[in-house]
Amino acid sequence: QTVVTQEPSLTVSPGGTVTLTCASSTGAVTSDYYPNWFQQKPGQAPRALIYSTSHKHSWTPARFSGSLLGGKAALTLSGVQPEDEAEYYCLLYYGGARVFGGGTKLTVL
Amino acid sequence: QVQLVQSGSELKKPGASVKVSCKASGYTFSDCAMNWVRQAPGQGLEWMGWINTNTGNPTYAQGFTGRFVFSLDTSVSTAYLQISSLKAEDTAVYYCARDARYYDTTDYWGQGTLVTVSS
């Protein structure tokens, strides 16, 4: 059973920068896993932010960026806004299957 | 604009069945595969699998075989998730989510359908 691991929680100050990571139990995450990132606020459906490691959707704010960092997928928020407080999920592709990470609860304080 | 509109909340007894619908609009339905994602109360997202909207061929993730069935009615651009022999642990919000046509991502999501299983 493949496990995708994210930090359970992180806290950042408004205007600050924070990086969330996404690791795979199978080894280093590469672009072949097509890392995706989603934001979910309470009571709402998830919203797609990043696909294929670093590509943004047309609606993704510029302060969000994706990358590979130390064998993991990473989502960096620069100039964090209060409205960025949410749960963030990564999704990795394993051939025909996909696995979500457990999510990171980001608190803006 | 692309929209995925799901059916309303359901309250079912253990052992019953439920069918959740996801009506797509704003694009050609057969161009994009449809995924199903489960979120139990207070828990994370689980990818359940996807259905090819051209062929109707479903792919189920581990843990979602047997009682879970994905289907389509292309005449009304609608995808369905049917769950049989419901158990209390099936209580969750179920989302449909469209695969983008040219990229490896799910770009648009339905609003979610809460299925509650309780006696």
HADDOCK unambig.tbl for C-alpha pairs under 7 A between the chains (distance, minus, plus):
assign (segid A and resid 34 and name CA) (segid B and resid 104 and name CA) 6.58 0.50 0.50
assign (segid A and resid 36 and name CA) (segid B and resid 105 and name CA) 6.71 0.50 0.50
assign (segid A and resid 45 and name CA) (segid B and resid 109 and name CA) 6.80 0.50 0.50
assign (segid A and resid 45 and name CA) (segid B and resid 111 and name CA) 5.53 0.50 0.50
assign (segid A and resid 45 and name CA) (segid B and resid 112 and name CA) 6.54 0.50 0.50
assign (segid A and resid 48 and name CA) (segid B and resid 107 and name CA) 5.66 0.50 0.50
assign (segid A and resid 51 and name CA) (segid B and resid 104 and name CA) 6.89 0.50 0.50
assign (segid A and resid 51 and name CA) (segid B and resid 105 and name CA) 5.77 0.50 0.50
assign (segid A and resid 52 and name CA) (segid B and resid 104 and name CA) 6.59 0.50 0.50
assign (segid A and resid 97 and name CA) (segid B and resid 61 and name CA) 6.67 0.50 0.50
assign (segid A and resid 98 and name CA) (segid B and resid 47 and name CA) 6.51 0.50 0.50
assign (segid A and resid 99 and name CA) (segid B and resid 47 and name CA) 6.26 0.50 0.50
assign (segid A and resid 100 and name CA) (segid B and resid 45 and name CA) 6.30 0.50 0.50
assign (segid A and resid 100 and name CA) (segid B and resid 46 and name CA) 6.19 0.50 0.50
assign (segid A and resid 100 and name CA) (segid B and resid 47 and name CA) 6.76 0.50 0.50
assign (segid A and resid 102 and name CA) (segid B and resid 44 and name CA) 5.62 0.50 0.50
assign (segid A and resid 103 and name CA) (segid B and resid 44 and name CA) 6.32 0.50 0.50
